[in-house]
Amino acid sequence: MTHFGAICPTHFTGHLNTMLPLAQELKRRGHRVTFIGIVGYEAKVLAAGLEYL
């Protein structure tokens, strides 16, 4: 299992919206994915079943 970290440094949800499906597929394949970024993204990332710092 590989641990991927995804950094979301902007307030634009378009960046997050394109990264979530990729992250979910990585998780489905057995990898660990953690998002690191702005607090406003936390709920959406957690709702997708992913980790958030």
C-alpha positions in Angstrom: 0.0 0.0 0.0 1.3 3.4 -0.9 0.3 6.6 1.1 -0.6 9.5 -1.2 -0.8 13.1 0.0 -2.9 15.6 -1.9 -2.3 19.3 -1.2 -5.2 21.6 -2.0 -3.8 25.1 -1.6 -6.6 27.2 -3.2 -10.1 28.2 -2.4 -11.4 26.9 -5.8 -13.5 23.8 -5.4 -12.8 22.8 -9.1 -9.4 21.6 -8.0 -10.8 19.4 -5.3 -13.7 18.2 -7.4 -11.3 16.8 -10.0 -9.0 15.2 -7.4 -11.7 13.4 -5.3 -12.6 10.7 -7.9 -8.9 10.0 -8.4 -8.3 9.7 -4.7 -11.4 7.5 -4.2 -10.1 5.1 -7.0 -6.7 5.0 -5.3 -8.4 4.1 -2.0 -10.5 1.5 -3.7 -7.3 -0.1 -5.0 -6.0 -0.4 -1.5 -3.9 2.8 -1.2 -4.1 5.4 1.6 -4.9 9.0 0.5 -4.7 12.0 2.8 -5.7 15.5 1.7 -3.9 18.5 3.2 -5.4 21.9 2.7 -7.8 24.6 3.5 -10.3 23.9 6.4 -13.3 24.6 4.1 -12.6 21.3 2.2 -12.6 19.1 5.2 -16.2 18.1 5.2 -16.2 17.2 1.5 -13.1 15.1 1.8 -14.3 13.2 4.8 -17.7 12.7 3.2 -15.9 11.0 0.3 -14.4 8.5 2.8 -10.8 10.0 2.6 -8.5 11.3 5.3 -7.9 15.1 5.9 -5.2 16.9 7.8 
